[in-house]
Amino acid sequence: MTDYNSLDDVTKEDLRRQINDCAESLGGKNYFLQLLEAIRGEHHHPLMANDLSFRFKHGIVKWKKVIFKDKVQLLIKLLKNNEINGNLMPKKGDKNFKTIMNLLRTLGPMKFKIQPKNSNDGDGYILHPFDIIDENISQINFMFEVVFFLPLYIVKKILIGPTKKKTSTR
C-alpha cells in the first residue's frame, strides 16, 4: 500500500468502507482486529499452514491449495516492490519472470474464505489475492493485503478514517 497520509479523503473513505464491510461480515471491528492480531502473532506466516486453514478465537480462514514458504517470501518481496511501481506483473526479460508468473498463476484463482465461529456474527467474507486489471497489470487485492500483510497500526488508522482538518477562527 502506498503512504496512507498521501491519499485523498475519497480514497481513504473507500478503504475504510471496504474494511468495515469485511469487519461487519465477521462480527464487527473487534473480531476483525483480533483476526489480524492473531495472524501477525504467528511465528510462521499463516499462509504456509499445511492444513490449509488458520484458526483464530472467533473464526477460521480457509483456502484450497498449499502455499509453500518460497511463494510466501516471494509475495512479501513483491509487495515491497509493488509500493514502487504498483504492478505485480514482471516485465518480459526480468530475471524472475518465470518465478513471479508461476506465483501469480498459483495464487491468482485462489479464494480465501473467512468465516466467523458463530453464524449469528455474520456471513463471512471471501478474499481474492490479486486484482487483475489487464494482461500486463495485476495488483494485490487491498483486503488480502490488509488481512495478511499490512501493519496493524495502518489498518487502525484506516479504520478511524480521514481526519477533518481544524480551521482557525480569527
VMD Tcl script that builds the backbone (N, CA, C; Angstrom):
set m [mol new atoms 510]
animate dup $m
set s [atomselect $m all]
$s set {name element resname resid chain x y z} {
  {N N MET 1 A 0.841 -1.178 0.000}
  {CA C MET 1 A 0.000 0.000 0.000}
  {C C MET 1 A 0.881 1.234 0.000}
  {N N THR 2 A 0.472 2.217 -0.741}
  {CA C THR 2 A 1.214 3.470 -0.754}
  {C C THR 2 A 1.020 4.183 0.583}
  {N N ASP 3 A 1.710 5.255 0.766}
  {CA C ASP 3 A 1.639 6.016 2.007}
  {C C ASP 3 A 0.206 6.485 2.250}
  {N N TYR 4 A -0.378 6.039 3.354}
  {CA C TYR 4 A -1.780 6.362 3.665}
  {C C TYR 4 A -2.003 7.864 3.766}
  {N N ASN 5 A -1.075 8.572 4.357}
  {CA C ASN 5 A -1.243 10.012 4.553}
  {C C ASN 5 A -1.268 10.780 3.237}
  {N N SER 6 A -0.704 10.216 2.182}
  {CA C SER 6 A -0.672 10.922 0.900}
  {C C SER 6 A -1.952 10.701 0.083}
  {N N LEU 7 A -2.846 9.821 0.537}
  {CA C LEU 7 A -4.088 9.549 -0.195}
  {C C LEU 7 A -5.099 10.665 0.038}
  {N N ASP 8 A -5.976 10.868 -0.950}
  {CA C ASP 8 A -7.021 11.869 -0.787}
  {C C ASP 8 A -8.149 11.305 0.085}
  {N N ASP 9 A -9.011 12.197 0.599}
  {CA C ASP 9 A -10.070 11.791 1.529}
  {C C ASP 9 A -11.059 10.809 0.915}
  {N N VAL 10 A -11.343 10.913 -0.370}
  {CA C VAL 10 A -12.285 9.998 -1.025}
  {C C VAL 10 A -11.713 8.579 -1.026}
  {N N THR 11 A -10.448 8.442 -1.352}
  {CA C THR 11 A -9.785 7.134 -1.351}
  {C C THR 11 A -9.727 6.570 0.063}
  {N N LYS 12 A -9.381 7.425 1.035}
  {CA C LYS 12 A -9.334 6.978 2.425}
  {C C LYS 12 A -10.700 6.466 2.876}
  {N N GLU 13 A -11.748 7.169 2.507}
  {CA C GLU 13 A -13.101 6.760 2.888}
  {C C GLU 13 A -13.479 5.438 2.225}
  {N N ASP 14 A -13.080 5.245 0.971}
  {CA C ASP 14 A -13.357 3.989 0.275}
  {C C ASP 14 A -12.634 2.821 0.945}
  {N N LEU 15 A -11.382 3.015 1.318}
  {CA C LEU 15 A -10.629 1.966 2.005}
  {C C LEU 15 A -11.256 1.644 3.358}
  {N N ARG 16 A -11.687 2.675 4.073}
  {CA C ARG 16 A -12.337 2.473 5.368}
  {C C ARG 16 A -13.628 1.675 5.199}
  {N N ARG 17 A -14.391 1.992 4.164}
  {CA C ARG 17 A -15.643 1.282 3.904}
  {C C ARG 17 A -15.387 -0.191 3.593}
  {N N GLN 18 A -14.345 -0.473 2.806}
  {CA C GLN 18 A -14.018 -1.867 2.486}
  {C C GLN 18 A -13.673 -2.664 3.747}
  {N N ILE 19 A -12.875 -2.077 4.611}
  {CA C ILE 19 A -12.502 -2.770 5.843}
  {C C ILE 19 A -13.725 -2.945 6.742}
  {N N ASN 20 A -14.553 -1.918 6.843}
  {CA C ASN 20 A -15.753 -2.018 7.676}
  {C C ASN 20 A -16.701 -3.093 7.161}
  {N N ASP 21 A -16.857 -3.211 5.845}
  {CA C ASP 21 A -17.724 -4.256 5.276}
  {C C ASP 21 A -17.218 -5.644 5.662}
  {N N CYS 22 A -15.919 -5.843 5.541}
  {CA C CYS 22 A -15.324 -7.128 5.911}
  {C C CYS 22 A -15.478 -7.378 7.408}
  {N N ALA 23 A -15.234 -6.356 8.203}
  {CA C ALA 23 A -15.343 -6.496 9.658}
  {C C ALA 23 A -16.772 -6.846 10.069}
  {N N GLU 24 A -17.749 -6.205 9.476}
  {CA C GLU 24 A -19.149 -6.481 9.820}
  {C C GLU 24 A -19.547 -7.904 9.452}
  {N N SER 25 A -18.963 -8.442 8.399}
  {CA C SER 25 A -19.286 -9.815 7.995}
  {C C SER 25 A -18.657 -10.856 8.932}
  {N N LEU 26 A -17.766 -10.393 9.809}
  {CA C LEU 26 A -17.125 -11.294 10.774}
  {C C LEU 26 A -17.610 -11.078 12.204}
  {N N GLY 27 A -18.480 -10.104 12.413}
  {CA C GLY 27 A -18.989 -9.850 13.755}
  {C C GLY 27 A -18.580 -8.509 14.322}
  {N N GLY 28 A -17.918 -7.694 13.536}
  {CA C GLY 28 A -17.562 -6.352 13.982}
  {C C GLY 28 A -16.072 -6.087 13.958}
  {N N LYS 29 A -15.736 -4.828 14.221}
  {CA C LYS 29 A -14.336 -4.386 14.177}
  {C C LYS 29 A -13.470 -5.136 15.180}
  {N N ASN 30 A -14.019 -5.391 16.367}
  {CA C ASN 30 A -13.241 -6.052 17.398}
  {C C ASN 30 A -12.795 -7.447 16.950}
  {N N TYR 31 A -13.714 -8.241 16.401}
  {CA C TYR 31 A -13.368 -9.579 15.925}
  {C C TYR 31 A -12.388 -9.505 14.753}
  {N N PHE 32 A -12.587 -8.541 13.884}
  {CA C PHE 32 A -11.697 -8.377 12.736}
  {C C PHE 32 A -10.279 -8.047 13.196}
  {N N LEU 33 A -10.160 -7.125 14.136}
  {CA C LEU 33 A -8.834 -6.764 14.649}
  {C C LEU 33 A -8.190 -7.928 15.394}
  {N N GLN 34 A -8.998 -8.751 16.068}
  {CA C GLN 34 A -8.451 -9.931 16.731}
  {C C GLN 34 A -7.903 -10.929 15.703}
  {N N LEU 35 A -8.579 -11.051 14.557}
  {CA C LEU 35 A -8.065 -11.892 13.469}
  {C C LEU 35 A -6.702 -11.386 13.020}
  {N N LEU 36 A -6.601 -10.083 12.776}
  {CA C LEU 36 A -5.336 -9.509 12.306}
  {C C LEU 36 A -4.229 -9.677 13.341}
  {N N GLU 37 A -4.556 -9.469 14.606}
  {CA C GLU 37 A -3.554 -9.644 15.656}
  {C C GLU 37 A -3.094 -11.095 15.746}
  {N N ALA 38 A -4.029 -12.033 15.576}
  {CA C ALA 38 A -3.668 -13.453 15.615}
  {C C ALA 38 A -2.745 -13.808 14.453}
  {N N ILE 39 A -3.039 -13.285 13.268}
  {CA C ILE 39 A -2.198 -13.550 12.091}
  {C C ILE 39 A -0.812 -12.959 12.298}
  {N N ARG 40 A -0.741 -11.704 12.783}
  {CA C ARG 40 A 0.557 -11.057 12.983}
  {C C ARG 40 A 1.365 -11.750 14.088}
  {N N GLY 41 A 0.672 -12.398 15.024}
  {CA C GLY 41 A 1.339 -13.027 16.151}
  {C C GLY 41 A 1.891 -14.416 15.869}
  {N N GLU 42 A 1.593 -14.965 14.714}
  {CA C GLU 42 A 2.069 -16.307 14.365}
  {C C GLU 42 A 3.570 -16.293 14.097}
  {N N HIS 43 A 4.234 -17.369 14.526}
  {CA C HIS 43 A 5.678 -17.493 14.296}
  {C C HIS 43 A 5.973 -17.682 12.808}
  {N N HIS 44 A 5.271 -18.621 12.166}
  {CA C HIS 44 A 5.373 -18.815 10.717}
  {C C HIS 44 A 4.164 -18.157 10.080}
  {N N HIS 45 A 4.345 -17.630 8.880}
  {CA C HIS 45 A 3.230 -16.952 8.228}
  {C C HIS 45 A 2.079 -17.944 8.041}
  {N N PRO 46 A 0.853 -17.555 8.394}
  {CA C PRO 46 A -0.305 -18.461 8.313}
  {C C PRO 46 A -0.578 -19.007 6.909}
  {N N LEU 47 A -0.159 -18.314 5.868}
  {CA C LEU 47 A -0.393 -18.810 4.512}
  {C C LEU 47 A 0.355 -20.111 4.239}
  {N N MET 48 A 1.354 -20.424 5.046}
  {CA C MET 48 A 2.137 -21.642 4.855}
  {C C MET 48 A 1.549 -22.838 5.613}
  {N N ALA 49 A 0.370 -22.688 6.206}
  {CA C ALA 49 A -0.223 -23.756 7.008}
  {C C ALA 49 A -0.509 -24.994 6.157}
  {N N ASN 50 A -0.083 -26.156 6.636}
  {CA C ASN 50 A -0.283 -27.410 5.900}
  {C C ASN 50 A -1.736 -27.859 5.866}
  {N N ASP 51 A -2.516 -27.438 6.860}
  {CA C ASP 51 A -3.920 -27.861 6.885}
  {C C ASP 51 A -4.841 -26.903 6.137}
  {N N LEU 52 A -4.261 -25.956 5.391}
  {CA C LEU 52 A -4.992 -25.032 4.526}
  {C C LEU 52 A -6.002 -24.189 5.289}
  {N N SER 53 A -5.670 -23.853 6.518}
  {CA C SER 53 A -6.569 -23.018 7.308}
  {C C SER 53 A -5.788 -22.291 8.391}
  {N N PHE 54 A -6.424 -21.261 8.904}
  {CA C PHE 54 A -5.888 -20.533 10.043}
  {C C PHE 54 A -7.052 -20.270 10.988}
  {N N ARG 55 A -6.928 -20.769 12.195}
  {CA C ARG 55 A -7.986 -20.592 13.192}
  {C C ARG 55 A -7.614 -19.451 14.139}
  {N N PHE 56 A -8.630 -18.654 14.470}
  {CA C PHE 56 A -8.461 -17.632 15.490}
  {C C PHE 56 A -9.639 -17.740 16.449}
  {N N LYS 57 A -9.616 -16.995 17.508}
  {CA C LYS 57 A -10.583 -17.148 18.590}
  {C C LYS 57 A -12.034 -17.101 18.109}
  {N N HIS 58 A -12.337 -16.278 17.126}
  {CA C HIS 58 A -13.726 -16.072 16.708}
  {C C HIS 58 A -14.040 -16.612 15.318}
  {N N GLY 59 A -13.155 -17.432 14.741}
  {CA C GLY 59 A -13.458 -17.956 13.417}
  {C C GLY 59 A -12.298 -18.690 12.771}
  {N N ILE 60 A -12.392 -18.789 11.450}
  {CA C ILE 60 A -11.400 -19.544 10.688}
  {C C ILE 60 A -11.235 -18.921 9.303}
  {N N VAL 61 A -10.027 -19.025 8.777}
  {CA C VAL 61 A -9.730 -18.645 7.389}
  {C C VAL 61 A -9.336 -19.941 6.686}
  {N N LYS 62 A -9.972 -20.232 5.543}
  {CA C LYS 62 A -9.683 -21.459 4.795}
  {C C LYS 62 A -9.334 -21.136 3.346}
  {N N TRP 63 A -8.505 -22.003 2.754}
  {CA C TRP 63 A -8.195 -21.940 1.323}
  {C C TRP 63 A -7.965 -23.347 0.843}
  {N N LYS 64 A -7.803 -23.534 -0.477}
  {CA C LYS 64 A -7.836 -24.875 -1.062}
  {C C LYS 64 A -6.503 -25.429 -1.547}
  {N N LYS 65 A -5.419 -24.676 -1.443}
  {CA C LYS 65 A -4.157 -25.127 -2.018}
  {C C LYS 65 A -3.000 -24.784 -1.093}
  {N N VAL 66 A -2.055 -25.692 -0.973}
  {CA C VAL 66 A -0.874 -25.445 -0.147}
  {C C VAL 66 A -0.039 -24.334 -0.776}
  {N N ILE 67 A 0.421 -23.423 0.067}
  {CA C ILE 67 A 1.306 -22.350 -0.385}
  {C C ILE 67 A 2.637 -22.555 0.331}
  {N N PHE 68 A 3.679 -22.780 -0.445}
  {CA C PHE 68 A 4.982 -23.075 0.127}
  {C C PHE 68 A 5.716 -21.806 0.553}
  {N N LYS 69 A 6.690 -22.001 1.421}
  {CA C LYS 69 A 7.446 -20.901 2.013}
  {C C LYS 69 A 8.058 -19.983 0.953}
  {N N ASP 70 A 8.622 -20.554 -0.104}
  {CA C ASP 70 A 9.261 -19.726 -1.132}
  {C C ASP 70 A 8.256 -18.806 -1.823}
  {N N LYS 71 A 7.025 -19.281 -1.996}
  {CA C LYS 71 A 5.985 -18.449 -2.622}
  {C C LYS 71 A 5.589 -17.291 -1.705}
  {N N VAL 72 A 5.462 -17.565 -0.409}
  {CA C VAL 72 A 5.098 -16.516 0.549}
  {C C VAL 72 A 6.216 -15.473 0.619}
  {N N GLN 73 A 7.465 -15.926 0.645}
  {CA C GLN 73 A 8.591 -14.989 0.682}
  {C C GLN 73 A 8.643 -14.144 -0.587}
  {N N LEU 74 A 8.377 -14.762 -1.731}
  {CA C LEU 74 A 8.350 -14.012 -2.988}
  {C C LEU 74 A 7.216 -12.996 -2.978}
  {N N LEU 75 A 6.058 -13.381 -2.458}
  {CA C LEU 75 A 4.920 -12.462 -2.389}
  {C C LEU 75 A 5.255 -11.260 -1.507}
  {N N ILE 76 A 5.899 -11.495 -0.382}
  {CA C ILE 76 A 6.301 -10.394 0.503}
  {C C ILE 76 A 7.282 -9.472 -0.213}
  {N N LYS 77 A 8.224 -10.056 -0.930}
  {CA C LYS 77 A 9.197 -9.256 -1.699}
  {C C LYS 77 A 8.480 -8.434 -2.776}
  {N N LEU 78 A 7.508 -9.063 -3.456}
  {CA C LEU 78 A 6.758 -8.348 -4.492}
  {C C LEU 78 A 5.947 -7.199 -3.905}
  {N N LEU 79 A 5.396 -7.400 -2.717}
  {CA C LEU 79 A 4.617 -6.339 -2.083}
  {C C LEU 79 A 5.493 -5.134 -1.780}
  {N N LYS 80 A 6.727 -5.373 -1.388}
  {CA C LYS 80 A 7.646 -4.265 -1.144}
  {C C LYS 80 A 7.950 -3.531 -2.446}
  {N N ASN 81 A 8.141 -4.289 -3.538}
  {CA C ASN 81 A 8.387 -3.673 -4.840}
  {C C ASN 81 A 7.127 -3.031 -5.401}
  {N N ASN 82 A 5.963 -3.567 -5.040}
  {CA C ASN 82 A 4.683 -3.039 -5.510}
  {C C ASN 82 A 4.492 -1.601 -5.042}
  {N N GLU 83 A 5.065 -1.262 -3.886}
  {CA C GLU 83 A 4.984 0.100 -3.386}
  {C C GLU 83 A 5.582 1.077 -4.399}
  {N N ILE 84 A 6.596 0.623 -5.093}
  {CA C ILE 84 A 7.314 1.497 -6.016}
  {C C ILE 84 A 6.549 1.661 -7.334}
  {N N ASN 85 A 6.136 0.525 -7.942}
  {CA C ASN 85 A 5.555 0.640 -9.273}
  {C C ASN 85 A 4.068 0.296 -9.361}
  {N N GLY 86 A 3.454 -0.250 -8.306}
  {CA C GLY 86 A 2.022 -0.524 -8.303}
  {C C GLY 86 A 1.582 -1.706 -9.141}
  {N N ASN 87 A 2.510 -2.475 -9.692}
  {CA C ASN 87 A 2.162 -3.595 -10.561}
  {C C ASN 87 A 2.970 -4.824 -10.149}
  {N N LEU 88 A 2.273 -5.946 -9.970}
  {CA C LEU 88 A 2.954 -7.189 -9.602}
  {C C LEU 88 A 3.501 -7.938 -10.818}
  {N N MET 89 A 2.968 -7.655 -11.996}
  {CA C MET 89 A 3.389 -8.377 -13.203}
  {C C MET 89 A 4.821 -8.011 -13.565}
  {N N PRO 90 A 5.649 -9.023 -13.815}
  {CA C PRO 90 A 7.030 -8.740 -14.199}
  {C C PRO 90 A 7.129 -8.322 -15.663}
  {N N LYS 91 A 8.188 -7.601 -15.959}
  {CA C LYS 91 A 8.439 -7.238 -17.360}
  {C C LYS 91 A 9.103 -8.424 -18.051}
  {N N LYS 92 A 8.810 -8.599 -19.333}
  {CA C LYS 92 A 9.447 -9.671 -20.093}
  {C C LYS 92 A 10.951 -9.456 -20.057}
  {N N GLY 93 A 11.680 -10.543 -19.834}
  {CA C GLY 93 A 13.129 -10.454 -19.736}
  {C C GLY 93 A 13.634 -10.267 -18.317}
  {N N ASP 94 A 12.730 -9.991 -17.376}
  {CA C ASP 94 A 13.109 -9.886 -15.965}
  {C C ASP 94 A 13.683 -11.232 -15.517}
  {N N LYS 95 A 14.721 -11.210 -14.697}
  {CA C LYS 95 A 15.356 -12.466 -14.321}
  {C C LYS 95 A 14.436 -13.356 -13.480}
  {N N ASN 96 A 13.444 -12.799 -12.812}
  {CA C ASN 96 A 12.487 -13.574 -12.025}
  {C C ASN 96 A 11.136 -13.726 -12.733}
  {N N PHE 97 A 11.089 -13.480 -14.029}
  {CA C PHE 97 A 9.832 -13.502 -14.772}
  {C C PHE 97 A 9.061 -14.801 -14.560}
  {N N LYS 98 A 9.719 -15.924 -14.772}
  {CA C LYS 98 A 9.048 -17.221 -14.685}
  {C C LYS 98 A 8.563 -17.505 -13.258}
  {N N THR 99 A 9.375 -17.203 -12.272}
  {CA C THR 99 A 9.018 -17.441 -10.875}
  {C C THR 99 A 7.817 -16.598 -10.466}
  {N N ILE 100 A 7.827 -15.329 -10.845}
  {CA C ILE 100 A 6.725 -14.433 -10.496}
  {C C ILE 100 A 5.451 -14.846 -11.214}
  {N N MET 101 A 5.554 -15.200 -12.485}
  {CA C MET 101 A 4.364 -15.635 -13.225}
  {C C MET 101 A 3.786 -16.918 -12.617}
  {N N ASN 102 A 4.647 -17.833 -12.183}
  {CA C ASN 102 A 4.158 -19.048 -11.518}
  {C C ASN 102 A 3.416 -18.707 -10.227}
  {N N LEU 103 A 3.934 -17.750 -9.473}
  {CA C LEU 103 A 3.255 -17.306 -8.257}
  {C C LEU 103 A 1.880 -16.722 -8.588}
  {N N LEU 104 A 1.827 -15.852 -9.579}
  {CA C LEU 104 A 0.555 -15.228 -9.951}
  {C C LEU 104 A -0.445 -16.257 -10.464}
  {N N ARG 105 A 0.039 -17.247 -11.215}
  {CA C ARG 105 A -0.853 -18.304 -11.714}
  {C C ARG 105 A -1.324 -19.216 -10.587}
  {N N THR 106 A -0.474 -19.434 -9.598}
  {CA C THR 106 A -0.823 -20.301 -8.480}
  {C C THR 106 A -1.834 -19.628 -7.553}
  {N N LEU 107 A -1.537 -18.409 -7.136}
  {CA C LEU 107 A -2.393 -17.730 -6.171}
  {C C LEU 107 A -3.573 -17.008 -6.804}
  {N N GLY 108 A -3.451 -16.634 -8.057}
  {CA C GLY 108 A -4.485 -15.850 -8.723}
  {C C GLY 108 A -5.902 -16.399 -8.597}
  {N N PRO 109 A -6.137 -17.662 -8.932}
  {CA C PRO 109 A -7.507 -18.183 -8.867}
  {C C PRO 109 A -7.967 -18.606 -7.468}
  {N N MET 110 A -7.086 -18.527 -6.482}
  {CA C MET 110 A -7.439 -18.991 -5.143}
  {C C MET 110 A -8.443 -18.067 -4.469}
  {N N LYS 111 A -9.235 -18.666 -3.569}
  {CA C LYS 111 A -10.182 -17.920 -2.753}
  {C C LYS 111 A -9.878 -18.215 -1.293}
  {N N PHE 112 A -9.932 -17.185 -0.480}
  {CA C PHE 112 A -9.720 -17.314 0.947}
  {C C PHE 112 A -11.035 -16.968 1.638}
  {N N LYS 113 A -11.634 -17.957 2.278}
  {CA C LYS 113 A -12.934 -17.788 2.944}
  {C C LYS 113 A -12.695 -17.535 4.424}
  {N N ILE 114 A -13.140 -16.385 4.888}
  {CA C ILE 114 A -13.040 -16.038 6.300}
  {C C ILE 114 A -14.431 -16.186 6.894}
  {N N GLN 115 A -14.566 -17.077 7.874}
  {CA C GLN 115 A -15.867 -17.356 8.461}
  {C C GLN 115 A -15.819 -17.151 9.972}
  {N N PRO 116 A -16.865 -16.520 10.528}
  {CA C PRO 116 A -16.932 -16.436 11.985}
  {C C PRO 116 A -17.333 -17.782 12.576}
  {N N LYS 117 A -16.941 -18.015 13.818}
  {CA C LYS 117 A -17.269 -19.260 14.501}
  {C C LYS 117 A -18.783 -19.377 14.705}
  {N N ASN 118 A -19.408 -18.272 15.078}
  {CA C ASN 118 A -20.839 -18.237 15.309}
  {C C ASN 118 A -21.518 -17.627 14.082}
  {N N SER 119 A -22.432 -18.353 13.465}
  {CA C SER 119 A -23.082 -17.859 12.248}
  {C C SER 119 A -23.937 -16.617 12.510}
  {N N ASN 120 A -24.278 -16.339 13.758}
  {CA C ASN 120 A -25.037 -15.128 14.083}
  {C C ASN 120 A -24.175 -13.869 13.979}
  {N N ASP 121 A -22.857 -14.042 13.984}
  {CA C ASP 121 A -21.953 -12.895 13.887}
  {C C ASP 121 A -21.858 -12.334 12.475}
  {N N GLY 122 A -22.145 -13.152 11.478}
  {CA C GLY 122 A -22.073 -12.676 10.102}
  {C C GLY 122 A -21.937 -13.827 9.133}
  {N N ASP 123 A -21.926 -13.489 7.852}
  {CA C ASP 123 A -21.861 -14.494 6.794}
  {C C ASP 123 A -20.440 -14.851 6.394}
  {N N GLY 124 A -19.473 -14.082 6.836}
  {CA C GLY 124 A -18.104 -14.316 6.417}
  {C C GLY 124 A -17.764 -13.498 5.197}
  {N N TYR 125 A -16.585 -13.750 4.670}
  {CA C TYR 125 A -16.055 -12.908 3.607}
  {C C TYR 125 A -15.129 -13.742 2.740}
  {N N ILE 126 A -15.126 -13.507 1.441}
  {CA C ILE 126 A -14.218 -14.204 0.529}
  {C C ILE 126 A -13.216 -13.201 -0.028}
  {N N LEU 127 A -11.945 -13.558 0.060}
  {CA C LEU 127 A -10.864 -12.722 -0.454}
  {C C LEU 127 A -10.225 -13.376 -1.666}
  {N N HIS 128 A -9.851 -12.559 -2.618}
  {CA C HIS 128 A -9.036 -12.986 -3.755}
  {C C HIS 128 A -7.694 -12.276 -3.610}
  {N N PRO 129 A -6.590 -12.985 -3.830}
  {CA C PRO 129 A -5.279 -12.364 -3.606}
  {C C PRO 129 A -4.948 -11.199 -4.540}
  {N N PHE 130 A -5.394 -11.290 -5.794}
  {CA C PHE 130 A -4.985 -10.276 -6.770}
  {C C PHE 130 A -6.181 -9.686 -7.496}
  {N N ASP 131 A -6.023 -8.433 -7.907}
  {CA C ASP 131 A -6.953 -7.782 -8.820}
  {C C ASP 131 A -6.243 -7.719 -10.159}
  {N N ILE 132 A -6.791 -8.416 -11.147}
  {CA C ILE 132 A -6.178 -8.421 -12.481}
  {C C ILE 132 A -6.838 -7.319 -13.299}
  {N N ILE 133 A -6.047 -6.314 -13.635}
  {CA C ILE 133 A -6.542 -5.169 -14.383}
  {C C ILE 133 A -6.597 -5.513 -15.879}
  {N N ASP 134 A -5.501 -5.979 -16.424}
  {CA C ASP 134 A -5.448 -6.479 -17.805}
  {C C ASP 134 A -4.305 -7.483 -17.884}
  {N N GLU 135 A -3.935 -7.898 -19.082}
  {CA C GLU 135 A -2.914 -8.943 -19.216}
  {C C GLU 135 A -1.524 -8.505 -18.768}
  {N N ASN 136 A -1.306 -7.198 -18.634}
  {CA C ASN 136 A 0.010 -6.699 -18.223}
  {C C ASN 136 A 0.037 -6.071 -16.842}
  {N N ILE 137 A -1.138 -5.940 -16.213}
  {CA C ILE 137 A -1.204 -5.272 -14.912}
  {C C ILE 137 A -1.998 -6.126 -13.932}
  {N N SER 138 A -1.362 -6.426 -12.806}
  {CA C SER 138 A -2.001 -7.154 -11.714}
  {C C SER 138 A -1.570 -6.508 -10.405}
  {N N GLN 139 A -2.542 -6.281 -9.526}
  {CA C GLN 139 A -2.242 -5.648 -8.252}
  {C C GLN 139 A -2.713 -6.534 -7.118}
  {N N ILE 140 A -2.121 -6.359 -5.964}
  {CA C ILE 140 A -2.560 -7.093 -4.782}
  {C C ILE 140 A -3.941 -6.565 -4.393}
  {N N ASN 141 A -4.842 -7.458 -4.024}
  {CA C ASN 141 A -6.158 -7.063 -3.561}
  {C C ASN 141 A -5.995 -6.364 -2.217}
  {N N PHE 142 A -6.625 -5.218 -2.068}
  {CA C PHE 142 A -6.454 -4.415 -0.867}
  {C C PHE 142 A -6.812 -5.193 0.398}
  {N N MET 143 A -7.935 -5.897 0.406}
  {CA C MET 143 A -8.356 -6.614 1.611}
  {C C MET 143 A -7.436 -7.801 1.904}
  {N N PHE 144 A -6.904 -8.444 0.877}
  {CA C PHE 144 A -5.937 -9.526 1.081}
  {C C PHE 144 A -4.685 -8.971 1.756}
  {N N GLU 145 A -4.253 -7.819 1.289}
  {CA C GLU 145 A -3.079 -7.172 1.889}
  {C C GLU 145 A -3.372 -6.772 3.331}
  {N N VAL 146 A -4.566 -6.257 3.591}
  {CA C VAL 146 A -4.939 -5.865 4.954}
  {C C VAL 146 A -4.903 -7.078 5.880}
  {N N VAL 147 A -5.528 -8.172 5.463}
  {CA C VAL 147 A -5.652 -9.338 6.328}
  {C C VAL 147 A -4.294 -9.998 6.580}
  {N N PHE 148 A -3.465 -10.140 5.574}
  {CA C PHE 148 A -2.253 -10.935 5.731}
  {C C PHE 148 A -0.938 -10.154 5.858}
  {N N PHE 149 A -0.893 -8.899 5.438}
  {CA C PHE 149 A 0.411 -8.250 5.367}
  {C C PHE 149 A 0.502 -6.844 5.947}
  {N N LEU 150 A -0.512 -6.032 5.836}
  {CA C LEU 150 A -0.430 -4.634 6.242}
  {C C LEU 150 A -0.213 -4.512 7.759}
  {N N PRO 151 A 0.685 -3.651 8.197}
  {CA C PRO 151 A 0.899 -3.474 9.637}
  {C C PRO 151 A -0.394 -3.029 10.340}
  {N N LEU 152 A -0.574 -3.510 11.535}
  {CA C LEU 152 A -1.802 -3.268 12.287}
  {C C LEU 152 A -2.054 -1.785 12.532}
  {N N TYR 153 A -0.999 -1.007 12.775}
  {CA C TYR 153 A -1.199 0.413 13.050}
  {C C TYR 153 A -1.785 1.141 11.821}
  {N N ILE 154 A -1.441 0.692 10.622}
  {CA C ILE 154 A -2.005 1.306 9.410}
  {C C ILE 154 A -3.470 0.916 9.266}
  {N N VAL 155 A -3.803 -0.346 9.546}
  {CA C VAL 155 A -5.197 -0.786 9.470}
  {C C VAL 155 A -6.050 0.022 10.442}
  {N N LYS 156 A -5.544 0.223 11.645}
  {CA C LYS 156 A -6.297 1.009 12.637}
  {C C LYS 156 A -6.464 2.454 12.178}
  {N N LYS 157 A -5.427 2.998 11.556}
  {CA C LYS 157 A -5.504 4.363 11.042}
  {C C LYS 157 A -6.571 4.460 9.953}
  {N N ILE 158 A -6.648 3.446 9.093}
  {CA C ILE 158 A -7.658 3.423 8.033}
  {C C ILE 158 A -9.054 3.289 8.638}
  {N N LEU 159 A -9.204 2.447 9.661}
  {CA C LEU 159 A -10.497 2.260 10.313}
  {C C LEU 159 A -11.026 3.547 10.931}
  {N N ILE 160 A -10.131 4.356 11.456}
  {CA C ILE 160 A -10.540 5.644 12.024}
  {C C ILE 160 A -11.032 6.561 10.917}
  {N N GLY 161 A -10.407 6.475 9.769}
  {CA C GLY 161 A -10.830 7.264 8.616}
  {C C GLY 161 A -10.107 8.579 8.528}
  {N N PRO 162 A -10.454 9.340 7.492}
  {CA C PRO 162 A -9.792 10.631 7.302}
  {C C PRO 162 A -10.160 11.580 8.439}
  {N N THR 163 A -9.165 12.275 8.918}
  {CA C THR 163 A -9.409 13.246 9.980}
  {C C THR 163 A -9.721 14.592 9.362}
  {N N LYS 164 A -10.634 15.262 9.979}
  {CA C LYS 164 A -11.011 16.597 9.493}
  {C C LYS 164 A -9.964 17.594 9.965}
  {N N LYS 165 A -9.561 18.450 9.060}
  {CA C LYS 165 A -8.575 19.477 9.413}
  {C C LYS 165 A -9.286 20.603 10.159}
  {N N LYS 166 A -8.668 21.011 11.273}
  {CA C LYS 166 A -9.227 22.104 12.042}
  {C C LYS 166 A -8.944 23.424 11.337}
  {N N THR 167 A -9.931 24.262 11.307}
  {CA C THR 167 A -9.729 25.588 10.716}
  {C C THR 167 A -9.707 26.607 11.846}
  {N N SER 168 A -8.796 27.518 11.752}
  {CA C SER 168 A -8.709 28.520 12.805}
  {C C SER 168 A -9.767 29.588 12.584}
  {N N THR 169 A -10.306 30.090 13.681}
  {CA C THR 169 A -11.351 31.124 13.591}
  {C C THR 169 A -10.809 32.428 14.165}
  {N N ARG 170 A -10.198 33.217 13.305}
  {CA C ARG 170 A -9.645 34.506 13.732}
  {C C ARG 170 A -10.395 35.583 13.070}
}
mol reanalyze $m
mol bondsrecalc $m
mol representation Tube
mol addrep $m
